[in-house]
Amino acid sequence: GVHPPRDYNAATDFIDRHGREGHGGRTAIIDADGPVSYDELTELVNRAGNALLALGLRQESRVAMIMHDSRRFPAVFWGAIKAGIIPIPINTLLRTSDYRHILTDCRARVLVVSEPLLDEVRPALAEQPFLDTVIVDGQPGRDEQSLADLLAAAGSDLEPAPTTADDVAFWLYSSGSTGTPKGVLHLHRHLPATAECYGRGVLGIEPEDVIFSAAKLFFAYGLGNGMTFPFAIGATAVYLPGRPAPDAVMAVLREHQPTIFGGVPTLYAAILADDANNRDSASPVLRRCISAGEALPKEVGERWQARFGAEVLDGVGSTEMLHIFLSNRPGRVCYGTSGEPVPGYSVRLVDESDHEVGQEEIGELLVNGPSACTGYWNRRDKSLDTFQGHWTRTGDKYYRDAEGCYHYCGRTDDMFKVSGQWVSPFEVESALIAHDQVLEAAVVPHDEGDNLLKPRAFVVLKNGCTASDDLAAELQGFVKARIATVKYPRWIDFLDELPKTATGKIQRFKLRA
Ligand code: 3SK
């Protein structure tokens, strides 16, 4: 539950418990090599924990992971946790310079890396002051070790390390849309907290469910969808090793028929853009979908539900809070909003002086809940700014409507004033996306040299649509007809794609530049 006992190792709860309770034969994972039962997963986890101990890692030392989604990801992650070692899953889409920074910053002694990522990662390994062992999931190079060999040589029984619920269990690096990645420290108790509050309380995941998260396991959102929630109750997770391109995702939906699917808004929109994709060509048993990463445009949610017959629960979470803390609820989805606080979490909306704002007034969202990280690694000032007592500042602007639903208005630093009125880029983008030729849009402030800011839009059109001045003028008129005239984009640029973080957030700062 949300309050585990003081002596608590999350791996015994999420991994070992299934065999202990007699359902170790259930399928835990289906990956590219086939199904893995909970008993098999437990053995893999034990072998991975023993392999790390055999390399000299001890309780509280750290292991970095740059791994694709497969059974070996949870093996290393939970094996480390069971042994009291702290795993640090890292985004597999980063560049060499990011890996150089993160590996030095986190001081892991061991790195486990998937072979296809070595070209990007290897140059970052030279002169790493703390790293002494590189393990490759695949074919190792000289001075590297093979994960398969280490697992085969390791023992299959492992005593859990004597951790407490308040011990650090793992770190994640916040991707952020700006700045250098920061290490985010999470405790053993945070895993059952998200499983209980969101997994059970909102998603209603059941042991019979098959869940497929297009969001990868290194991302807090994918970590919850693809490990914490299914493993909390003995359900099945489907892993896709490569990039979650629309075709690859559709192929998984067809082949594995998941009942629950998790994606990001761009992916939902891209799948919908192809008329051939519909419930018959996907999973007819799909009963619930989750969207996070950024706000889901109203039209995308509505069209998905009409086409695939399953509601999309749009929610908002963060790496700092580990998973979703504001969400729509099954049976009462209000598309275009982030819904209400997840049970167990509370939120406040405050102005620049930290005073609570009224209903329908825009304020910064603060959240308080049982999975808030303990802080950023070695970033005291940033931690003091973000974590204030029980409250975590999200940097997101929201307002709450009369029904208690929260409406996203943009990042605190993305909002701007036009003719004295606050403009939320998100509101203008939502208006543009409602046009049937627009796939995606990003809006930023632009100053044409008169020191006055006005909205400028970058638009990606759907396949088969052609950019033109006439279409730009049509889009301007379309927006004016829907939202306050002052907010319409004075300039429209057509792009092939928008700059985004690996986790799907639009990098507006790149468009502002
Ligand atoms: O971006 C989000 O909405 C999110 C959701 C769950 C976990 C982590 C993140 C960043």
Residues whose N, C-alpha, C, O or C-beta is under 5 A from the ligand:
A	BS01	3SK	A220 Y221 A292 G293 E294 G315 V316 G317 S318 T319 L322 H323 I324
